[in-house]
Structure formats: C-alpha cells, structure tokens
Amino acid sequence: MSKEPVAVVGIGQTKHVAARRDVSIAGLVREAARRALDDAELTWSDIDAVVIGKAPDFFEGVMMPELYLADALGAVGKPMLRVHTAGSVGGSTALVAAGLVAARVHTTVLTLAFEKQSESNAMWGLSLPIPFQQPLLAGAGGFFAPHVRAYMRRSGAPDTVGSLVAYKDRRNALKNPYAHLHEHDITLAKVQASPMLWDPIRYSETCPSSDGACALVLTDRAGAARAPRPPAWMHGGAMRSEPTLFAGKDFVSPRAGRDCAADVYRQAGIADPRRDIDAVEMYVPFSWYEPMWLENLGFAEEGEGWKLTESGVTELDGDLPVNMSGGVLSANPIGASGLIRFAEAALQVRGQAGEHQVERARRVLGHAYGGGSQFFSMWLVGSRPPES
C-alpha cells in the first residue's frame, strides 16, 4: 500500500524573545497551537493526535512537561507522543507526526515544539561538571569551535566567512516579525568587531537564548482539499543518527547528515540539489555551519561551501537563499528551532513568508541537527503534491 500524501495546512509561531514573562510554558505552547489551528481554520476537535518535542528537560527543570501540557494542547483524551533528539528535536517531531498521517494512523495531527530558556540556563546546562566531562569548554560553542577550525584548515576558508553569514542572517531577520534579534544598526564591521567567544566564533556569530514555540497542522489529501489556503506538500523526510564519538568520525561533515540528505533527495526525486532545490532553512547556531552544511547536504563539493557564502549565492536574493527567516542565529528556542526551520520551508512554498519570501520558491529544504552533530532530521516540501 502506498503512503498517504502529507500536507502542511496550518502554521503558527510565537514571537521569539529573550523572556516571555507574560505566559507560562502552557500559555506559550497554546499560543503557537492556536495560531496553527486558526491558519488551518480548524478547531481542537479536528485534531486526532498531538506530537510534542523539546530539548532536554533539565533546560527548564520541569520533568516530562508534556503530561501537564496535555490540556493546553487540546490533547486530553487523545494520543500524545513526546519526541527527543537534542537540538534536532523540532525536525524529528514534525517527521514523527508526518509518519502518523502517511501511515494513515491518524488523519490530522498537531505537532508542536517549544523552549522557555528564560526559566533556565542552557549555556551552563551544557557545561557539565567533573566527573561527567573535563572542564575544557563552556556551552555548545566550546564543543563546536574545534570542528570549525578543522573545517577552515581543510577548506582553506578565510576567517571572514563566519561574519558574512551572521551579517546576512541578521539582516534577513529584520524582515521576519517573529525573529528574536532585530538589530537595525547591524553592519559587517560590527559583527567582525564583536568579542571572540570561542575562536574563531565571535559573539555576533552565535545564536541567542530565546523563548518561543512553533506548531504545524499536518493532514492527508482529503484534509488538504478542504484547507482554506494552498498547503505545503511533503516530498521527502528522514532522520539519521550516529554516536557522538567514535574512531574515524568526521566532525566537519558527519556521515549521518550526508546519509539523511541523500535519503530525502531519493524520496523526492532530487538528482541535483543545487539545481532542483530553490532555498534552504538550515540549522546554523554558529555562523560557520552554513558553509559546512552546504557541503554536508550536497549543495557544494568538499571545501567549496564557503565560496558560495562569500560570492553571495546564499543571500536572500541569491541563487540559493539560505535562512531567509534569519535562522537560528536570529532566534533559538532550542527545542523549537528545528521545527521553525521546517515551518519556514513550508511558508516559502505556500508563498506566505512575507518580506522574506523567495520569489518562485517551489521546493524548499528544512534541516535540523542536534547533540554533538549526531542527530539529523530533514524534510523537503513543495508547492505541488508529490508524484504518486
């Protein structure tokens, strides 16, 4: 039996900010869910199941929050699943929900991911004390900086590339009302003059700590036919993982990422991603990961990704726009960040991305990674139903 086509008919985000002190976690997730339902012109009674995701519970100190969030999400008496794959969880959450629709387990599923970083400190939550790890780094940036330096040595990339990415993404964020950082006075010189945190990663080349939530309503072909607006259709989706550490692991271009992208392209019939994909919402929490992931995802040959960034290919008006919304560099509610990438990809093919809309975007990739670059989730969405 063939899979049921999956359509995105509702998209909802909160405004991502440093601290949403006006709402609890329940209020935050309900705001995003309500907006997604309103976009789909559906009610809670139309939802068959809920799939929720977030980053580790110790980030907020609330264990298994999905249990107390059931009421806020309209999930009382309905199946509810919790997904967790570190920073890629937002993407994985959407893929689990899509799988339920594709397998005809449920007709219409609400999927949501969130983080309220203001109620914790993820930076130091990721800096584990002795005896769990040696006190050699602080936060995720300390873990990833050596991999960035390895990429620079391997590719010969000049040290200005990271600042070009950050400058681009922060300018794109000015066109996105939901983005956390709106730096109206941003200049390339300011990015390059910002303090060095983890060599070669500067302060302005890092993601913020954000509160926020994102929700999608996914449904089948019949549900899509009743939708008030053209849906985004899922053409392919995949998850892959590998150990954090093992002999021969390529931290610059992890195999799990390459394999995940290849599976998505196979499902979607993509022979040449550089030619066949119109734009990418990519998980880039530290600016240098744009050129690194351009190579990992097959948009550039090894050692050539930085040249696409430097030549302007990834600009909003470039040949392959990347992170049109401002990306993770401009809003990072960790548990939701991957789902936001997926949602923004769907907005693009629906033609609803507002000022950061890419003209004639027909196929857009949403990408997320997490942990020590060992969890990957991706989907490709299009403006037309997938070929049966």
Sequence and secondary structure as in RCSB ss.txt:
>XXXX:A:sequence
MSKEPVAVVGIGQTKHVAARRDVSIAGLVREAARRALDDAELTWSDIDAVVIGKAPDFFEGVMMPELYLADALGA
VGKPMLRVHTAGSVGGSTALVAAGLVAARVHTTVLTLAFEKQSESNAMWGLSLPIPFQQPLLAGAGGFFAPHVRA
YMRRSGAPDTVGSLVAYKDRRNALKNPYAHLHEHDITLAKVQASPMLWDPIRYSETCPSSDGACALVLTDRAGAA
RAPRPPAWMHGGAMRSEPTLFAGKDFVSPRAGRDCAADVYRQAGIADPRRDIDAVEMYVPFSWYEPMWLENLGFA
EEGEGWKLTESGVTELDGDLPVNMSGGVLSANPIGASGLIRFAEAALQVRGQAGEHQVERARRVLGHAYGGGSQF
FSMWLVGSRPPES
>XXXX:A:secstr
      EEEEEEE   BS  TTS HHHHHHHHHHHHHHHHT  GGG  EEEEEES GGGTT SSHHHHTTTTTT 
TTS EEEE  GGGHHHHHHHHHHHHHHTTS SEEEEEEEEEGGGS HHHHTS  TTTS S   HHHHHHHHHHHH
HHHHH   TTHHHHHHHHHHHHHTT TT S   TT  HHHHHHS EEETTEEGGGB    EEEEEEEEE HHHHH
T SS  EEEEEEEEEE  SS TT  SSS HHHHHHHHHHHHHHT S HHHH  EEE   SBTTHHHHHHHHTTSS
 TT HHHHHHTTTTSTTSSS B TT  TTT   HHHHHHHHHHHHHHHHHT  GGG  TT  EEEEEEEETTTTE
EEEEEEESS    
